[in-house]
Amino acid sequence: MKTLFTIAFLMFSSLSYAADNSPSTPFFRASQKQPYHLSIGAVLFNESGHIACHHFQEIFGYKDIYILMRESMENDETPLMTLHRGLMEEFGAVAQPVAF
């Protein structure tokens, strides 16, 4: 498998939340009690400078949308663990961060 590189990874939150507020709910998932969601995102590019992204012809009423990699943190994960898991799950890629 070819190694790709990430230029950055970031964390962001949103105000959407799950209705489930049980003890098994992941800590970083939003709930009514804690209305924030933590995700790790990355700009993934190869040696030619091509950027990996998801393309949707239509999603939620918007057309021709491109979305970069982002992955929700799970319990007992570090941001780097989430980054590596997200890259593998979303793009089948292995990469090392080069900037934060």
C-alpha positions in Angstrom: 0.0 0.0 0.0 1.3 3.4 -0.9 1.9 5.8 2.0 0.1 9.1 1.7 0.8 12.2 3.8 -1.5 14.5 5.8 -0.8 18.2 5.8 -2.8 18.9 8.9 -5.3 17.5 11.3 -7.8 19.4 13.3 -10.5 19.1 15.9 -13.9 20.7 15.7 -17.2 20.5 17.5 -20.8 20.9 16.6 -24.1 21.3 18.4 -26.0 18.3 16.9 -26.3 15.5 19.4 -27.6 12.0 19.8 -30.8 11.3 21.9 -29.0 8.4 23.6 -27.5 9.5 26.9 -26.7 6.1 28.3 -23.4 5.2 30.0 -22.4 3.2 26.9 -22.6 6.4 24.7 -19.1 7.4 23.6 -17.8 10.3 25.7 -17.0 12.5 22.7 -20.4 12.1 21.1 -22.8 15.0 21.7 -25.7 14.5 24.1 -28.3 16.8 25.7 -26.1 16.9 28.8 -22.9 17.6 26.8 -24.0 19.2 23.4 -20.6 19.0 21.7 -19.1 16.5 19.3 -15.3 16.0 18.9 -14.0 14.9 15.5 -10.6 14.7 13.9 -10.2 15.8 10.4 -7.3 15.8 7.9 -6.2 17.1 4.5 -4.8 14.0 2.9 -2.6 14.4 -0.2 -0.1 12.4 -2.2 3.3 13.1 -3.7 1.6 14.8 -6.7 -0.4 17.2 -4.5 -3.8 15.5 -5.2 -6.1 15.8 -2.2 -8.3 12.9 -1.1 -11.9 13.7 -0.4 -15.4 12.4 -0.6 -17.6 13.7 -3.5 -21.4 13.7 -3.3 -23.4 14.7 -6.3 -26.2 15.7 -3.9 -26.4 15.5 -0.1 -28.9 17.2 2.2 -30.3 19.3 -0.7 -26.8 20.6 -1.8 -25.2 19.6 -5.1 -21.6 18.8 -6.0 -20.2 18.7 -2.4 -16.6 17.6 -1.5 -15.8 16.7 2.1 -12.4 16.1 3.6 -11.7 13.2 6.0 -13.2 13.5 9.4 -13.7 10.9 12.1 -15.3 10.9 15.5 -13.1 10.1 18.5 -13.9 7.0 20.4 -13.4 6.4 24.1 -9.8 5.8 25.1 -8.4 7.1 21.8 -5.9 9.8 21.3 -6.3 12.3 18.5 -3.5 10.5 16.6 -5.2 7.2 17.0 -8.4 8.7 15.7 -6.5 10.2 12.8 -5.0 6.9 11.8 -8.2 4.9 12.2 -10.2 7.5 10.2 -7.7 7.5 7.3 -7.8 3.8 7.1 -11.6 3.5 7.4 -12.4 6.4 5.0 -9.7 6.0 2.4 -7.8 2.8 3.2 -4.7 5.1 3.7 -1.7 5.0 6.0 -0.2 8.4 6.6 1.8 10.5 9.1 0.9 14.0 10.0 3.3 16.7 8.9 1.6 19.7 10.6 -1.0 20.5 13.1 
